[in-house]
Amino acid sequence: MLIRFDPSAGIEAAIDAGSLPKGMNMSDVRTLKIRNLNDAFRTTLEGGKAFITPGVSALGPEFSARALGEVRAFAAFSPENDLYGEHDFGALSIADEKLFWKIDYYDLSMDFGSKDPADPMQTTRVLTILLAEEW
């Protein structure tokens, strides 16, 4: 399909919507895609698997449910805890217990790491919630 370009619309109109936003490179776009996929998975638990470790489980079902709820609501990302900007790790405290959560990327069979975490068609996300002492 050929779309006529009207020069009066400016150069931005000549570049289709799939182009990179100003100031972003391909690596930034890939990181943003991974971040969005991680946030969507972490908040909905759809499109992957979630686990709690034996240490978290040993603190009881109420604690485990609270931990999961706090991980799903987690928004305290910073350069210190989100080094690569992918929103794949967090730390929090519940009732004097320090917890970590981590998202890992596996292939669809979960035998190997994903070749491309930015592609949900070839990635299974795995969320693990653990006590800091289990790290």
N, CA, C and O atoms as a MOPAC input file, in Angstrom:
PM7 MOZYME 1SCF
protein

 N      0.83900 1    -1.16400 1     0.00000 1
 C      0.00000 1     0.00000 1     0.00000 1
 C      0.89100 1     1.23500 1     0.00000 1
 O      1.81700 1     1.33500 1     0.80500 1
 N      0.62200 1     2.14700 1    -0.87300 1
 C      1.38400 1     3.37700 1    -0.98100 1
 C      0.59100 1     4.51000 1    -0.35900 1
 O     -0.55400 1     4.76000 1    -0.73600 1
 N      1.20800 1     5.19400 1     0.59600 1
 C      0.55800 1     6.30600 1     1.26600 1
 C      1.25000 1     7.58000 1     0.83100 1
 O      2.47600 1     7.68400 1     0.88300 1
 N      0.48000 1     8.52400 1     0.41300 1
 C      1.03500 1     9.78100 1    -0.03700 1
 C      1.52000 1    10.58300 1     1.16300 1
 O      0.82100 1    10.70800 1     2.16900 1
 N      2.71500 1    11.11800 1     1.04100 1
 C      3.29600 1    11.95800 1     2.08600 1
 C      3.08500 1    13.41200 1     1.72600 1
 O      3.40900 1    13.84700 1     0.62100 1
 N      2.54700 1    14.14600 1     2.65600 1
 C      2.33100 1    15.57100 1     2.46700 1
 C      3.45700 1    16.30800 1     3.17900 1
 O      3.51900 1    16.29200 1     4.40900 1
 N      4.35300 1    16.95600 1     2.42700 1
 C      5.49700 1    17.63200 1     3.04500 1
 C      5.09700 1    18.66800 1     4.09200 1
 O      5.90000 1    18.97800 1     4.97100 1
 N      3.91600 1    19.19600 1     4.02700 1
 C      3.52000 1    20.20600 1     5.01000 1
 C      3.32400 1    19.60000 1     6.39200 1
 O      3.26000 1    20.33100 1     7.38100 1
 N      3.22800 1    18.27200 1     6.47900 1
 C      3.03500 1    17.60900 1     7.77100 1
 C      4.32300 1    17.54200 1     8.57500 1
 O      4.28000 1    17.30200 1     9.78200 1
 N      5.45600 1    17.74500 1     7.94000 1
 C      6.73100 1    17.72100 1     8.64800 1
 C      7.39800 1    16.36400 1     8.57100 1
 O      6.77600 1    15.36200 1     8.21900 1
 N      8.67400 1    16.35200 1     8.90700 1
 C      9.47100 1    15.13900 1     8.78100 1
 C      8.97900 1    14.02200 1     9.69600 1
 O      9.08200 1    12.84900 1     9.33600 1
 N      8.44200 1    14.36400 1    10.88500 1
 C      7.96500 1    13.32000 1    11.79000 1
 C      6.84900 1    12.50500 1    11.15400 1
 O      6.73400 1    11.30500 1    11.40200 1
 N      6.02200 1    13.15600 1    10.33100 1
 C      4.93400 1    12.43700 1     9.67500 1
 C      5.45400 1    11.50000 1     8.60400 1
 O      4.80600 1    10.51200 1     8.26000 1
 N      6.63300 1    11.81700 1     8.07900 1
 C      7.20400 1    10.96800 1     7.03700 1
 C      7.73800 1     9.66900 1     7.61200 1
 O      7.86900 1     8.67600 1     6.89700 1
 N      8.04300 1     9.67300 1     8.89100 1
 C      8.56000 1     8.48700 1     9.55800 1
 C      7.37500 1     7.79800 1    10.20800 1
 O      6.67100 1     8.41600 1    11.00600 1
 N      7.14000 1     6.54700 1     9.89000 1
 C      5.92500 1     5.89200 1    10.39100 1
 C      5.95700 1     5.70400 1    11.90100 1
 O      6.97800 1     5.93900 1    12.54800 1
 N      4.82700 1     5.27900 1    12.45400 1
 C      4.68000 1     5.14200 1    13.91000 1
 C      5.60300 1     4.08200 1    14.47700 1
 O      5.83800 1     4.05800 1    15.68500 1
 N      6.13600 1     3.19500 1    13.62800 1
 C      7.03400 1     2.15900 1    14.10800 1
 C      8.45800 1     2.63400 1    14.28800 1
 O      9.31500 1     1.85400 1    14.70300 1
 N      8.72800 1     3.86300 1    13.99500 1
 C     10.08100 1     4.37200 1    14.14100 1
 C     10.40100 1     4.61100 1    15.61500 1
 O      9.51400 1     4.61900 1    16.46800 1
 N     11.67100 1     4.80200 1    15.88700 1
 C     12.11000 1     5.00900 1    17.26500 1
 C     11.73300 1     6.40000 1    17.74700 1
 O     11.84500 1     7.37100 1    16.99900 1
 N     11.29300 1     6.49700 1    18.98000 1
 C     11.06600 1     7.82100 1    19.55600 1
 C     12.38300 1     8.59200 1    19.61200 1
 O     13.45800 1     7.99700 1    19.69700 1
 N     12.29000 1     9.88900 1    19.56300 1
 C     13.49500 1    10.71500 1    19.61100 1
 C     14.28600 1    10.40800 1    20.86500 1
 O     13.72800 1    10.27900 1    21.95500 1
 N     15.59200 1    10.29200 1    20.69800 1
 C     16.48500 1    10.06000 1    21.82600 1
 C     16.60100 1     8.61000 1    22.25700 1
 O     17.32800 1     8.31600 1    23.20600 1
 N     15.90700 1     7.68700 1    21.58800 1
 C     15.97300 1     6.27100 1    21.96300 1
 C     16.70100 1     5.49000 1    20.88600 1
 O     16.54000 1     5.75600 1    19.69500 1
 N     17.51000 1     4.51600 1    21.31600 1
 C     18.13800 1     3.61200 1    20.36700 1
 C     17.45200 1     2.24800 1    20.45800 1
 O     16.56000 1     2.04800 1    21.28300 1
 N     17.87100 1     1.32300 1    19.61500 1
 C     17.22900 1     0.00100 1    19.58600 1
 C     17.34200 1    -0.72300 1    20.92300 1
 O     16.42400 1    -1.43900 1    21.32200 1
 N     18.45300 1    -0.54100 1    21.61100 1
 C     18.62400 1    -1.17800 1    22.91600 1
 C     17.60900 1    -0.63800 1    23.92200 1
 O     17.05000 1    -1.39300 1    24.71700 1
 N     17.37600 1     0.67800 1    23.88200 1
 C     16.38700 1     1.27700 1    24.78100 1
 C     14.99700 1     0.72300 1    24.49400 1
 O     14.24200 1     0.42400 1    25.42000 1
 N     14.66100 1     0.58800 1    23.23500 1
 C     13.34300 1     0.08600 1    22.85300 1
 C     13.17900 1    -1.35800 1    23.32100 1
 O     12.11700 1    -1.73200 1    23.81900 1
 N     14.22600 1    -2.16800 1    23.16200 1
 C     14.18200 1    -3.56700 1    23.60700 1
 C     13.99900 1    -3.63900 1    25.12200 1
 O     13.18700 1    -4.42100 1    25.61700 1
 N     14.75200 1    -2.82500 1    25.85300 1
 C     14.62900 1    -2.79600 1    27.31600 1
 C     13.22300 1    -2.38300 1    27.72800 1
 O     12.65200 1    -2.97000 1    28.64700 1
 N     12.66300 1    -1.38900 1    27.06700 1
 C     11.30700 1    -0.93900 1    27.37500 1
 C     10.29600 1    -2.04500 1    27.12000 1
 O      9.35100 1    -2.21100 1    27.89200 1
 N     10.48300 1    -2.80200 1    26.04600 1
 C      9.57000 1    -3.91200 1    25.75000 1
 C      9.66200 1    -4.98700 1    26.83400 1
 O      8.63900 1    -5.48800 1    27.30100 1
 N     10.88100 1    -5.33800 1    27.23300 1
 C     11.06500 1    -6.32800 1    28.29400 1
 C     10.43900 1    -5.82100 1    29.58700 1
 O      9.74600 1    -6.57100 1    30.27400 1
 N     10.67500 1    -4.55700 1    29.92300 1
 C     10.09600 1    -3.96800 1    31.13900 1
 C      8.58300 1    -4.06600 1    31.11400 1
 O      7.97300 1    -4.46900 1    32.10500 1
 N      7.97100 1    -3.70600 1    30.00000 1
 C      6.51500 1    -3.74900 1    29.90300 1
 C      5.98800 1    -5.17500 1    30.02800 1
 O      4.96900 1    -5.40500 1    30.67900 1
 N      6.67500 1    -6.13200 1    29.40900 1
 C      6.27100 1    -7.53800 1    29.52800 1
 C      6.42200 1    -8.01800 1    30.97500 1
 O      5.55400 1    -8.72200 1    31.49000 1
 N      7.52300 1    -7.63800 1    31.62700 1
 C      7.73400 1    -8.02800 1    33.02600 1
 C      6.67600 1    -7.42300 1    33.94000 1
 O      6.13800 1    -8.10500 1    34.81100 1
 N      6.38100 1    -6.14300 1    33.73800 1
 C      5.36600 1    -5.49300 1    34.57300 1
 C      3.99600 1    -6.14100 1    34.37500 1
 O      3.26700 1    -6.37500 1    35.33900 1
 N      3.65300 1    -6.42700 1    33.11600 1
 C      2.36000 1    -7.05700 1    32.83900 1
 C      2.28600 1    -8.43800 1    33.49600 1
 O      1.27500 1    -8.77700 1    34.11100 1
 N      3.33500 1    -9.22100 1    33.37100 1
 C      3.34900 1   -10.54900 1    33.98300 1
 C      3.30200 1   -10.45700 1    35.50900 1
 O      2.50600 1   -11.13900 1    36.15300 1
 N      4.15900 1    -9.61000 1    36.08300 1
 C      4.23900 1    -9.51800 1    37.53700 1
 C      2.91900 1    -9.06500 1    38.14900 1
 O      2.54100 1    -9.55300 1    39.21400 1
 N      2.22500 1    -8.16300 1    37.51300 1
 C      0.98800 1    -7.63700 1    38.09700 1
 C     -0.22000 1    -8.54000 1    37.85900 1
 O     -1.17000 1    -8.51600 1    38.64200 1
 N     -0.19500 1    -9.33900 1    36.78200 1
 C     -1.34300 1   -10.19800 1    36.47300 1
 C     -1.06300 1   -11.67800 1    36.66600 1
 O     -1.98900 1   -12.47100 1    36.83500 1
 N      0.22000 1   -12.05700 1    36.64200 1
 C      0.67600 1   -13.45600 1    36.68100 1
 C      0.21100 1   -14.23600 1    35.45500 1
 O      0.17300 1   -15.46600 1    35.48400 1
 N     -0.13600 1   -13.54500 1    34.39300 1
 C     -0.52000 1   -14.19900 1    33.14400 1
 C      0.68000 1   -14.24600 1    32.21100 1
 O      1.40600 1   -13.26300 1    32.06300 1
 N      0.88100 1   -15.40600 1    31.58100 1
 C      1.96700 1   -15.54600 1    30.62300 1
 C      3.24600 1   -16.10100 1    31.20400 1
 O      4.31100 1   -15.95700 1    30.60400 1
 N      3.16100 1   -16.73300 1    32.36100 1
 C      4.34900 1   -17.30700 1    32.97000 1
 C      3.99000 1   -18.15400 1    34.16700 1
 O      2.85000 1   -18.59400 1    34.32000 1
 N      4.96700 1   -18.37400 1    35.00600 1
 C      4.77600 1   -19.18800 1    36.20900 1
 C      5.32400 1   -18.41400 1    37.40300 1
 O      6.29200 1   -17.66200 1    37.28000 1
 N      4.69600 1   -18.60700 1    38.55300 1
 C      5.14300 1   -17.94500 1    39.77700 1
 C      5.38200 1   -18.99100 1    40.85700 1
 O      4.61700 1   -19.94600 1    40.99800 1
 N      6.44900 1   -18.79800 1    41.61200 1
 C      6.82700 1   -19.73000 1    42.66600 1
 C      7.18200 1   -18.96800 1    43.93500 1
 O      7.65600 1   -17.83300 1    43.88800 1
 N      6.94400 1   -19.61200 1    45.05900 1
 C      7.49000 1   -19.13800 1    46.32400 1
 C      8.42800 1   -20.22900 1    46.81800 1
 O      8.21700 1   -21.41100 1    46.54800 1
 N      9.44400 1   -19.83100 1    47.52900 1
 C     10.42500 1   -20.79100 1    48.02400 1
 C      9.92600 1   -21.44600 1    49.31100 1
 O      8.96300 1   -20.97300 1    49.91500 1
 N     10.57700 1   -22.53300 1    49.73300 1
 C     10.18900 1   -23.17500 1    50.99300 1
 C     10.25600 1   -22.22700 1    52.19100 1
 O      9.44200 1   -22.34200 1    53.10700 1
 N     11.20600 1   -21.29800 1    52.20100 1
 C     11.31100 1   -20.36100 1    53.31500 1
 C     10.10200 1   -19.44600 1    53.42200 1
 O      9.61800 1   -19.18200 1    54.52200 1
 N      9.61200 1   -18.96100 1    52.28800 1
 C      8.41700 1   -18.11200 1    52.28400 1
 C      7.20400 1   -18.95700 1    52.67200 1
 O      6.38500 1   -18.53400 1    53.48800 1
 N      7.09200 1   -20.12900 1    52.09800 1
 C      5.96200 1   -21.01100 1    52.38100 1
 C      5.88300 1   -21.37400 1    53.86500 1
 O      4.79200 1   -21.48700 1    54.42500 1
 N      7.04500 1   -21.55600 1    54.49700 1
 C      7.08400 1   -21.94200 1    55.90600 1
 C      6.50900 1   -20.86400 1    56.83000 1
 O      6.16500 1   -21.14800 1    57.97700 1
 N      6.40700 1   -19.64100 1    56.33300 1
 C      5.85400 1   -18.56100 1    57.14700 1
 C      4.32500 1   -18.50900 1    57.08400 1
 O      3.70000 1   -17.63100 1    57.67900 1
 N      3.74500 1   -19.43900 1    56.37100 1
 C      2.29600 1   -19.58800 1    56.37100 1
 C      1.60400 1   -19.01700 1    55.15600 1
 O      2.16300 1   -18.19000 1    54.43600 1
 N      0.36400 1   -19.47100 1    54.93100 1
 C     -0.37400 1   -19.04100 1    53.74100 1
 C     -0.71700 1   -17.55100 1    53.74000 1
 O     -0.73300 1   -16.92400 1    52.68100 1
 N     -0.98800 1   -16.98400 1    54.90000 1
 C     -1.30200 1   -15.55500 1    54.95100 1
 C     -0.08400 1   -14.72300 1    54.56700 1
 O     -0.19500 1   -13.74500 1    53.82700 1
 N      1.08300 1   -15.12300 1    55.07900 1
 C      2.31400 1   -14.41400 1    54.74100 1
 C      2.60500 1   -14.54500 1    53.25200 1
 O      2.96500 1   -13.56900 1    52.59400 1
 N      2.45000 1   -15.74800 1    52.72900 1
 C      2.70900 1   -15.98200 1    51.30400 1
 C      1.78400 1   -15.14800 1    50.43400 1
 O      2.21600 1   -14.56300 1    49.44200 1
 N      0.51400 1   -15.09400 1    50.80400 1
 C     -0.45500 1   -14.29200 1    50.03600 1
 C     -0.10000 1   -12.81300 1    50.10100 1
 O     -0.19900 1   -12.10000 1    49.10200 1
 N      0.31300 1   -12.35500 1    51.27500 1
 C      0.70400 1   -10.94500 1    51.40900 1
 C      1.94900 1   -10.65600 1    50.57300 1
 O      2.03700 1    -9.61700 1    49.91900 1
 N      2.90100 1   -11.57200 1    50.59800 1
 C      4.12500 1   -11.38500 1    49.81000 1
 C      3.78900 1   -11.29300 1    48.32300 1
 O      4.29800 1   -10.42100 1    47.61800 1
 N      2.94800 1   -12.17800 1    47.86100 1
 C      2.55700 1   -12.14100 1    46.45200 1
 C      1.84700 1   -10.83500 1    46.12100 1
 O      2.11200 1   -10.23300 1    45.08100 1
 N      0.96000 1   -10.39900 1    46.98300 1
 C      0.25300 1    -9.14400 1    46.75900 1
 C      1.19400 1    -7.95200 1    46.69200 1
 O      1.01700 1    -7.06200 1    45.86100 1
 N      2.19500 1    -7.93500 1    47.56600 1
 C      3.14000 1    -6.81700 1    47.56700 1
 C      4.06400 1    -6.85400 1    46.34400 1
 O      4.45000 1    -5.80800 1    45.82200 1
 N      4.41200 1    -8.04700 1    45.89800 1
 C      5.22100 1    -8.14600 1    44.67900 1
 C      4.40600 1    -7.66100 1    43.47900 1
 O      4.92400 1    -6.94200 1    42.62400 1
 N      3.15600 1    -8.04800 1    43.41700 1
 C      2.31200 1    -7.60800 1    42.29900 1
 C      2.13500 1    -6.09100 1    42.28200 1
 O      1.99800 1    -5.49700 1    41.21200 1
 N      2.13600 1    -5.46400 1    43.44700 1
 C      1.94800 1    -4.01300 1    43.53700 1
 C      3.27200 1    -3.24300 1    43.54600 1
 O      3.26400 1    -2.01200 1    43.56300 1
 N      4.38600 1    -3.93500 1    43.53600 1
 C      5.69900 1    -3.30100 1    43.67100 1
 C      5.91400 1    -2.23200 1    42.59500 1
 O      5.68200 1    -2.47100 1    41.41000 1
 N      6.36000 1    -1.05800 1    43.02700 1
 C      6.63500 1     0.03200 1    42.08300 1
 C      7.87400 1     0.82500 1    42.48700 1
 O      8.15200 1     1.86600 1    41.89200 1
 N      8.61500 1     0.36100 1    43.47200 1
 C      9.75700 1     1.10600 1    44.00200 1
 C     11.03700 1     0.82800 1    43.21600 1
 O     12.07700 1     0.53300 1    43.80600 1
 N     10.96400 1     0.91900 1    41.90900 1
 C     12.14100 1     0.67700 1    41.08300 1
 C     13.05300 1     1.90000 1    41.12600 1
 O     12.59200 1     3.04200 1    41.11700 1
 N     14.34900 1     1.63400 1    41.17300 1
 C     15.33500 1     2.70500 1    41.19800 1
 C     16.59700 1     2.19200 1    40.50500 1
 O     16.72500 1     0.99400 1    40.25400 1
 N     17.51300 1     3.08300 1    40.19900 1
 C     18.76800 1     2.62400 1    39.58500 1
 C     19.53000 1     1.62500 1    40.46800 1
 O     20.30100 1     0.81300 1    39.95700 1
 N     19.32000 1     1.68000 1    41.76700 1
 C     20.01600 1     0.76100 1    42.67000 1
 C     19.45700 1    -0.66100 1    42.61400 1
 O     20.20800 1    -1.62400 1    42.77200 1
 N     18.14700 1    -0.80500 1    42.39300 1
 C     17.56600 1    -2.15100 1    42.39100 1
 C     17.09200 1    -2.59500 1    41.00900 1
 O     16.57200 1    -3.70000 1    40.85600 1
 N     17.26800 1    -1.74700 1    40.01300 1
 C     16.82500 1    -2.06600 1    38.65200 1
 C     17.91700 1    -1.64000 1    37.66900 1
 O     17.71500 1    -0.77400 1    36.81700 1
 N     19.06900 1    -2.27200 1    37.81400 1
 C     20.26100 1    -1.85800 1    37.07300 1
 C     20.06800 1    -1.78700 1    35.56400 1
 O     20.62200 1    -0.90000 1    34.91500 1
 N     19.29500 1    -2.70100 1    34.99800 1
 C     19.15000 1    -2.76500 1    33.54400 1
 C     17.82200 1    -2.19600 1    33.05900 1
 O     17.54500 1    -2.21000 1    31.86000 1
 N     16.99800 1    -1.69800 1    33.97800 1
 C     15.73200 1    -1.07200 1    33.59600 1
 C     14.66600 1    -2.04500 1    33.14100 1
 O     13.70000 1    -1.63900 1    32.49400 1
 N     14.81800 1    -3.33000 1    33.46700 1
 C     13.87200 1    -4.34400 1    32.99400 1
 C     12.77000 1    -4.67800 1    34.00400 1
 O     11.87600 1    -5.46400 1    33.69200 1
 N     12.81600 1    -4.10500 1    35.18800 1
 C     11.82700 1    -4.40300 1    36.24200 1
 C     11.74600 1    -5.90700 1    36.49600 1
 O     10.65800 1    -6.47800 1    36.57100 1
 N     12.91100 1    -6.53700 1    36.62600 1
 C     12.97000 1    -7.98900 1    36.82100 1
 C     13.42200 1    -8.39700 1    38.22200 1
 O     13.65000 1    -9.58000 1    38.47600 1
 N     13.55500 1    -7.42300 1    39.13800 1
 C     14.02200 1    -7.72200 1    40.48200 1
 C     13.46400 1    -6.68000 1    41.44400 1
 O     13.25900 1    -5.52300 1    41.07700 1
 N     13.22200 1    -7.10900 1    42.67700 1
 C     12.80300 1    -6.16800 1    43.70400 1
 C     13.10300 1    -6.72200 1    45.08400 1
 O     13.28000 1    -7.92700 1    45.26500 1
 N     13.15800 1    -5.83100 1    46.04000 1
 C     13.36800 1    -6.19800 1    47.44000 1
 C     12.31500 1    -5.47900 1    48.26800 1
 O     11.96900 1    -4.32900 1    47.99800 1
 N     11.81100 1    -6.17800 1    49.28300 1
 C     10.80900 1    -5.58800 1    50.16400 1
 C     10.87100 1    -6.27100 1    51.51100 1
 O     11.49400 1    -7.32200 1    51.66200 1
 N     10.21800 1    -5.66200 1    52.49100 1
 C     10.16400 1    -6.24300 1    53.83700 1
 C      8.71700 1    -6.39800 1    54.25300 1
 O      7.87700 1    -5.53100 1    54.01300 1
 N      8.45000 1    -7.53800 1    54.89000 1
 C      7.12600 1    -7.82300 1    55.44500 1
 C      7.35000 1    -8.40500 1    56.83300 1
 O      8.04300 1    -9.41100 1    56.98500 1
 N      6.76900 1    -7.77700 1    57.84000 1
 C      6.85600 1    -8.28600 1    59.22000 1
 C      8.29100 1    -8.65000 1    59.59100 1
 O      8.54600 1    -9.75400 1    60.07200 1
 N      9.20400 1    -7.75300 1    59.37700 1
 C     10.62400 1    -7.92600 1    59.71000 1
 C     11.33800 1    -8.99700 1    58.87900 1
 O     12.47100 1    -9.36600 1    59.18500 1
 N     10.68800 1    -9.48400 1    57.85000 1
 C     11.33000 1   -10.44700 1    56.94400 1
 C     11.71300 1    -9.70900 1    55.66700 1
 O     10.87700 1    -9.04900 1    55.04900 1
 N     12.96900 1    -9.82200 1    55.27600 1
 C     13.43600 1    -9.22900 1    54.02000 1
 C     13.22300 1   -10.25500 1    52.90600 1
 O     13.66000 1   -11.40200 1    53.00200 1
 N     12.53800 1    -9.81000 1    51.84500 1
 C     12.25300 1   -10.68900 1    50.71500 1
 C     12.81900 1   -10.09800 1    49.43000 1
 O     12.96000 1    -8.88300 1    49.29100 1
 N     13.13800 1   -10.98300 1    48.50100 1
 C     13.49200 1   -10.61100 1    47.14500 1
 C     12.49800 1   -11.27200 1    46.21600 1
 O     11.89200 1   -12.28800 1    46.55500 1
 N     12.33600 1   -10.69100 1    45.04400 1
 C     11.61700 1   -11.36600 1    43.97100 1
 C     12.42900 1   -11.16300 1    42.70000 1
 O     13.11700 1   -10.15500 1    42.54000 1
 N     12.33800 1   -12.13000 1    41.80800 1
 C     13.14100 1   -12.11500 1    40.59200 1
 C     12.35000 1   -12.73600 1    39.46500 1
 O     11.67700 1   -13.75000 1    39.65300 1
 N     12.42900 1   -12.12900 1    38.28700 1
 C     11.84500 1   -12.71700 1    37.07900 1
 C     12.98800 1   -13.22700 1    36.22500 1
 O     13.92600 1   -12.49400 1    35.91500 1
 N     12.89700 1   -14.49800 1    35.84800 1
 C     13.86300 1   -15.11000 1    34.93500 1
 C     13.15700 1   -15.45600 1    33.63400 1
 O     11.93300 1   -15.57900 1    33.58600 1
 N     13.95500 1   -15.61100 1    32.57400 1
 C     13.41800 1   -15.83300 1    31.23100 1
 C     13.86100 1   -17.20400 1    30.71300 1
 O     15.05500 1   -17.48400 1    30.60700 1
 N     12.88300 1   -18.04700 1    30.39500 1
 C     13.16600 1   -19.37700 1    29.88200 1
 C     12.54000 1   -19.54900 1    28.50100 1
 O     11.64500 1   -18.80400 1    28.10300 1
 N     13.03900 1   -20.55500 1    27.78300 1
 C     12.37800 1   -20.89300 1    26.52200 1
 C     11.02300 1   -21.52800 1    26.85000 1
 O     10.72100 1   -21.76700 1    28.01900 1
 N     10.21700 1   -21.79800 1    25.84300 1
 C      8.86300 1   -22.29700 1    26.08700 1
 C      8.83500 1   -23.65800 1    26.76700 1
 O      7.89100 1   -23.96900 1    27.49200 1
 N      9.86700 1   -24.47600 1    26.53700 1
 C      9.92500 1   -25.79100 1    27.18600 1
 C     10.47600 1   -25.69600 1    28.60900 1
 O     10.43000 1   -26.66700 1    29.36500 1
 N     10.99200 1   -24.52900 1    28.96700 1
 C     11.61400 1   -24.26900 1    30.26400 1
 C     12.83600 1   -25.14700 1    30.50900 1
 O     13.17400 1   -25.45400 1    31.65200 1
 N     13.49300 1   -25.54700 1    29.42300 1
 C     14.72500 1   -26.31100 1    29.53300 1
 C     15.95500 1   -25.41500 1    29.48500 1
 O     16.99400 1   -25.74700 1    30.05400 1
 N     15.83700 1   -24.28500 1    28.80800 1
 C     16.96900 1   -23.38800 1    28.59900 1
 C     16.50700 1   -21.94400 1    28.79200 1
 O     15.31100 1   -21.66800 1    28.89200 1
 N     17.46500 1   -21.04200 1    28.84200 1
 C     17.13000 1   -19.63300 1    28.88700 1
 C     16.51900 1   -19.18400 1    27.57000 1
 O     16.79500 1   -19.76400 1    26.52000 1
 N     15.69700 1   -18.16100 1    27.62800 1
 C     15.08600 1   -17.62000 1    26.41400 1
 C     16.14700 1   -16.96400 1    25.54400 1
 O     17.05500 1   -16.30400 1    26.04900 1
 N     16.02800 1   -17.14800 1    24.24600 1
 C     16.93800 1   -16.48100 1    23.31900 1
 C     16.61000 1   -15.00500 1    23.18900 1
 O     17.47700 1   -14.20000 1    22.85000 1
 N     15.34300 1   -14.64200 1    23.46100 1
 C     14.93400 1   -13.24300 1    23.33000 1
 C     13.81100 1   -12.92500 1    24.30400 1
 O     12.64200 1   -13.12600 1    23.97700 1
 N     14.14300 1   -12.42500 1    25.50600 1
 C     13.11100 1   -12.09200 1    26.49300 1
 C     12.14100 1   -11.00400 1    26.02900 1
 O     11.08900 1   -10.81900 1    26.64000 1
 N     12.47700 1   -10.29200 1    24.97100 1
 C     11.57400 1    -9.27300 1    24.43800 1
 C     10.48500 1    -9.88200 1    23.56400 1
 O      9.55600 1    -9.18800 1    23.15300 1
 N     10.59700 1   -11.17800 1    23.28000 1
 C      9.61800 1   -11.85700 1    22.43100 1
 C      8.79200 1   -12.82900 1    23.26900 1
 O      9.28000 1   -13.90000 1    23.62800 1
 N      7.54500 1   -12.46900 1    23.58600 1
 C      6.72400 1   -13.35700 1    24.41700 1
 C      6.36100 1   -14.67400 1    23.72700 1
 O      5.92600 1   -15.61700 1    24.38700 1
 N      6.53600 1   -14.74200 1    22.42100 1
 C      6.21100 1   -15.97300 1    21.69300 1
 C      7.28700 1   -17.03900 1    21.87800 1
 O      7.07700 1   -18.20100 1    21.53000 1
 N      8.44600 1   -16.64500 1    22.43000 1
 C      9.49000 1   -17.63900 1    22.67500 1
 C     10.03100 1   -17.57600 1    24.10300 1
 O     11.11700 1   -18.07900 1    24.38900 1
 N      9.25800 1   -16.95000 1    24.99400 1
 C      9.73400 1   -16.77000 1    26.36900 1
 C      8.65800 1   -17.14200 1    27.38400 1
 O      7.50400 1   -16.73200 1    27.26000 1
 N      9.04800 1   -17.92000 1    28.38100 1
 C      8.22300 1   -18.15200 1    29.56000 1
 C      8.86700 1   -17.39400 1    30.70500 1
 O     10.03000 1   -17.63000 1    31.03500 1
 N      8.12200 1   -16.49100 1    31.30900 1
 C      8.62000 1   -15.73400 1    32.44500 1
 C      8.35500 1   -16.53000 1    33.72200 1
 O      7.29000 1   -17.12500 1    33.88700 1
 N      9.33900 1   -16.53100 1    34.62100 1
 C      9.21700 1   -17.24800 1    35.88400 1
 C      9.53100 1   -16.25400 1    37.00600 1
 O     10.62900 1   -15.70500 1    37.08500 1
 N      8.54200 1   -16.04300 1    37.86200 1
 C      8.68000 1   -15.16700 1    39.01300 1
 C      8.93600 1   -16.03300 1    40.24000 1
 O      8.18600 1   -16.97100 1    40.50900 1
 N      9.99000 1   -15.72100 1    40.98100 1
 C     10.29100 1   -16.42600 1    42.22200 1
 C     10.32100 1   -15.41100 1    43.35800 1
 O     10.97300 1   -14.37200 1    43.25700 1
 N      9.61000 1   -15.72100 1    44.44100 1
 C      9.60800 1   -14.89800 1    45.64300 1
 C     10.33900 1   -15.69100 1    46.71000 1
 O      9.99100 1   -16.84000 1    46.98300 1
 N     11.35900 1   -15.08000 1    47.32000 1
 C     12.19300 1   -15.79400 1    48.26800 1
 C     12.61400 1   -14.89900 1    49.42200 1
 O     12.61300 1   -13.67300 1    49.31200 1
 N     12.96800 1   -15.52500 1    50.51000 1
 C     13.55600 1   -14.79200 1    51.62000 1
 C     14.96800 1   -14.38000 1    51.21700 1
 O     15.64800 1   -15.11900 1    50.50400 1
 N     15.40700 1   -13.22300 1    51.66000 1
 C     16.75500 1   -12.75600 1    51.30900 1
 C     17.80400 1   -13.77900 1    51.71300 1
 O     18.80300 1   -13.95100 1    51.01500 1
 N     17.58900 1   -14.45200 1    52.82000 1
 C     18.56300 1   -15.45000 1    53.29400 1
 C     18.63000 1   -16.68300 1    52.38300 1
 O     19.57200 1   -17.47000 1    52.47700 1
 N     17.64400 1   -16.85200 1    51.51100 1
 C     17.65400 1   -17.98900 1    50.58000 1
 C     18.37000 1   -17.64500 1    49.27600 1
 O     18.55300 1   -18.51300 1    48.42200 1
 N     18.76800 1   -16.40700 1    49.12000 1
 C     19.41300 1   -15.96500 1    47.86100 1
 C     20.65400 1   -16.71700 1    47.60100 1
 O     21.32100 1   -16.47800 1    46.59400 1

